Amino acid sequence: MTFNKTRLEKLQKKLSENKIDLAYISNFKTIQYLIGFGSDPFERTLALVLFADSEPFLFTPALEVEVAKSTGWPYKLIGYQDNQDSMKMIIDEIKSRNVSTNKFAIEQSHLTYDKATHLKENFEGSDFSFNLTPIIEYQKLIKEDDEIDKLIQAGKDADLAFEAGTHALMLGKSELQIAAELEYATKMRNVTEMSFATLIQTGSHAADPHGETSDRLLENNSLVLFDLGTVYEGYISDMSRTVALGKPTQHMKDIHAIVLEAQLAAQEAARPGITAAQLDNVARSVIEKAGYGEYFIHRLGHGVGMSEHEFPSIMEGNDLVLQPNMAFSIEPGIYIPNDLGVRIEDSVYITENGAIPFTNSSKELLIF
């Protein structure tokens, strides 16, 4: 990715509107969105400091400096060695600017207590109460056209990954082996990474919607749940499908049909003007009417973009009105403990006329 000055200027304008002197940005995904440089620092320090009335600076581990430069970052770039005091260096740089530091904006859900304490101790009397996260979330909410293009390509890669996964299905293999073959085939096509660890669950294991892919062997005459995604130029895909290995029972077919009806109904209803809560209710009412409401135990969906879980949540109680170029998942599911789990998911983007999915693999109950 390359430096995008427009996004930084939009945020700088918001700082001025809210009479914020400077913003300390610590979430590497936020930094990636704003300036095109993406790197998880893990235990190291990565920060973007944005001023209302001064040029920003980027602070990175020394081993990331050249990569950061390659994005076209035009302002001051400071690298630090592991044996240096990163927070002291950042604080010294802020103080050297001779600008007002009365009011800070921080990402309250991300900035660690330790780093926040360093800032507060060195800027006594400054106000740190302004939470930058909602402003970032709303700025990212409406996707730019080039972001939609990248999400579309990520969706195409996910479709091919799912196809590779179904080709790997075979009795005697474990969930982990199916996931490994799927990811191997995907990376052999030069897809850089998966959005998250590929989830493969068979039989009753799929009744745990946040379970992990395990060494459990595939069962004959059972359902297999796939949840996967890929990354394209920093943007992710996220899809789920549930298929059958062997001969599914009528019960399995019925549950799959209910979830598919709910997913299709919500995808058809998704358009400008409907609220997130109303959309959640479209899918939920289908499942409740069929008598399985107690087994749909999560929100209908979540925003997608540079992370697999972004703002907004498509759920009850969220009255956010959908607008064109919002992108989010639609993923109803039924999870019956000690029995089975079914989830069907596409991520979509909103247009003036409705929703268009990024993934287009068949959602019918495929049998292998």
N, C-alpha and C positions, 0 to 999 in steps of 0.2 A: 504494500500500500504506500501511497505517497501523501505528503502533507496537504491538508485541506484547510486553507486559511478561512474559508467561509464559515465553517463550523466553530472555529475559535472566536471569530468576530461575533457570531450570534450569542455565544456564551458571555463574551465580554460586555455586550450590550445589556444582557440580563443583570450582570453585576452592577453596572451603572444605574439601571432602573431601580435596583434594590439598595442602592447606596452602599455597596460592598467594596471595600478597599482592595482585597485580594482573595483569591481562592486557592486552597491547597488541595490538589487533586491526587489521590493515592491509588484509586482502582485502576489496574493496568488495562482493563477493558474500556474504561472511560477514556484513558489516554490514547488508546488505539483508535477509538472512534474519533476523537478530536483532532489528532495530528498524524495518524497513519502509522505510528510506531507501536508495535505490539510485542510485548515480552513480559511473561510472568516472572517477577523478580524473586519469587519464593521468599526466603528469609532476608533477602537484601532489600534495599530501599530504592523505590522508583517514585518520582514525584514530578508533577507539572504544576508550576506556580504561575498563576495568571493574575495580573494586576489590572485595576481599572484604568490607571493612568501611567503605565510603564510597560516596557516590553516583557513578555513572559520569559521564563527559563525552564529548561528541562534538566532534571537531575537523574542520572542513571548509574548503575554499576559500571566500572571501567570496561568490563568485557562486552558491554552493549553499546559503547560510544559510536563505533564505526557503523553499526547497523542503524542506529538512530540518525546518523548523518546522511545515510543513503536514502532516507525518506524525503530529503530536501528541507529538513527543519532549518529555518533561516535565522533563528534567534540563539541566544546563549545556551550552550550545552555544557554541563558540568558532569564529569565522571569521577567516581571515587573508588579507592582500593578497599579491600575488605578490612584492613587494619585501621582505617580512618573512621572518625565519628561522623556518620552521614548526616544526622540531624543538626549537629553543630555547624556543618558546612552549609546546609540549607538555611538555617537561621541567620548565619553571618551574611549570606548573599541577600536575603530579604532586607536585613538592616542596612546593607550597603546602598540600597536603592534610595534611601532618604525619602520614602513616601509614607503616607498615612497607613497605619496598621490598626486602626481603631476597630474595624469590623472584618472578621474572617468568614469565609464560606468553606465548609468542609463536608466531605461525604460521611455523614454520621454513621451510616451502616457499615462503613468499610475501614475508616481510619482507626488504627489500633489505639488502645488506651495509653500505651507507652509513648507513642509518637505524639498523641494529643497532649499528654502531660508535658513533654518537652516544649511544645509550642506555647502552651499556656504559661509555663514558668518563665519563658523568655520574652513573652509579650504580655506582661501583667497589665491588667485593666482593659485588655482587648476583649471584644465580644466574639465568642465562638459559637453562638447559638443558631446561626443561620445554616440550615441543612441544604446543601447543594444537590443532593440526590434527586428530589422531585423535578428540579429544573432540567437536569441531564435526562431523566426519564422522558419528559415531555418533548425535549428536543429530538430524542431518538425515535419517538413514537411514530412520526410520519416519515416513512422511508423515502429517500431520494430515488430517482429513476435508476441510477447506477447501482444502488443498493438492491433494488428489486431484481435487476439483471443478475447480480451475483447470487442472490437467493434462488433464482430460477436455475442457475447452473448447479448450485449445491443440491437442489432437488433432483435434477437429472442424474447426478452422481449417486444419490441415495437410491433411486430406482434401480440402477445397475448393481448397487451393493446388495439390495434385497434379492434381486434375481440370482446373484452369486450365492447368497445364503440358501435359497431354496434348492439350488443345484447340489448343495452339499448335504442336504437332508438324507439320512440313512440310519436305519436301525443299527444299534451297536455303537454309534457315535455319541459323544457327550455334548451337552450344551456348549461347553467351552470349545470343543473341536469345531462345531458349526460356526461359532463366532470367529474363531481363528481363521478358518478358511474364507469366510466372508471378508474379513479385514485384509487378509493377504491378497485376495483377488482385487479388492478395491485399491490397495496401494500399488499393486502391479500396473494399474492404469494411471499411476502418477498422481493420485489423490493424496494430498499431503497428510491429512489426519482425519480421524473420526471426530464428530462433534462431542461424543462422550463414549464411554465404554459400551460396546454393543451388548444389548440385552437379549438373550435367548432363554426362554423358559418353556418347559414342556409339562403337560399334564397338570396336576394340582399345584405345581410350583408356580404356575402363572397366576394363581390366585393371590400372590403377594406382589402388588403392582410396583413396589420399590425393592424387590429382591434382586439378587445378583446372579449373573450367569455362573453356573456351577458345573461340577463334574457329574451331575445327574445324567443318566443315559436316556436317550430318546425312547419313548414308549410307543408301541404299536397301537393303532386305533385311538390316537389321542390328538389334542391340539398343541400347536407350537406357536408361541408368541414371539414376534420379532419387534424390537424397538431399536432404531438405529438412526444415524445421521452422519453427514460428512461436512467438511469445511472447504469453502472455495474463497480464496482471497480474503479470509477473515470472517466470512459469513457462513452461517450454518444451516443445515437441513435437519429436520426431525420428523420421523414417520414411524408408524406402527402398523403391523399387519398380523393377523392370526390365521394360520393355515392348519390343515389336517395331515397327519401322517398315518396312512392306513385308512380304515373305514370309520368315519365319525358316527357317533350315535345320533339319534334324533334329538336328544337333549342338547348335544353340542351344536347341532345345526340350528336349533331354535334360538339358543343364546347368541350365536354369531349373527343370526338374522336380526335379532332385536338391536344389537349394538350397531350393525350396519344401517338399519333404519334410522337410528338416532343420529349417527354421524352424517348421513346424507341429508337428513332433515335440517340439521344445524348448518351444514355447509350451504344448503340452498337458501336458508334464511339470513345468512350473513351478508349484510349490505349496509351502506351508509344510513344512519338514522336509528338503527336498532341499538339498544344498549348491551353491554357485556352481560349483565344479569339476565336480560330477556333471551339472549342467545343461549346461555347456559340452560335456561328453563326449557327451550325448544327440545334439546336433546334429553334433558332429565325427565321431562314429562312422558316421552316415548318409553323410556325404561321403567318409569313408575307405573304407567298404564299397563305394562306387561307383567307387573308384579315383582320387579327386581330392583326397585328403587333403593333398598337398603344396601345393595351390593355395588352401587355406583358411588364410590367413596372419595372422590377427588373432584377438583374443579374441572370444567370442560376444557380449558386450555390456558395458554400463557403466551406472552409475546415472544417473538423470535427475531434475531438479527445477528449481532456479533456474539451473542451468548444464546444457549439453548433455552434459558429461562429469563425472559425480560419482562418489563412492564408492557402491557397490563395483564392482570389476571382476568380470564373470562369465567366469571363465577357469580353466584348469588350475592347480592349486596353491592355490586359494582355498577354504578349508574353511568359510567363512561360511555359516551355515544360513539359508535364506530364511524370512522372517516376513511376516505380513500387513501390508499398506500399504508394503512396499518397492516402489520403482518403478525400472525399468531397461529397457534395450533388449535385444532378441533379434534379432541381425543376422548370420546366417551368410552366407558368400559364397564364390564360386569365381572366381579371377582367373588366367587363362592368358595369359602374356605374348605379345604380338603376335597375339592371337586375340580374346578377349572377356573381359568381366567381368560377373558377375551377383551382386547382393546384394538380399536381401529383409529388411526390418526393420519391426518394430512395437516401440514401447515399451509396457510393460504394468505393471500393479500387481497385487500378490499379495493374494488374499483367502483366507479359510479353505478355500475349495473349489477354488482354482486361480488362474489368471492371467486378467485382463481387459485387452484392448488399448485404448490410447487412440485408435488410428487404425484405421479399418475399410474402407479402400479395398481393392478386389479385389487379391488377390495372384497370381491366375492370369496367364498370359502373354497380356496384352492386345495385340491387333494393330491398328495404325493405318495 
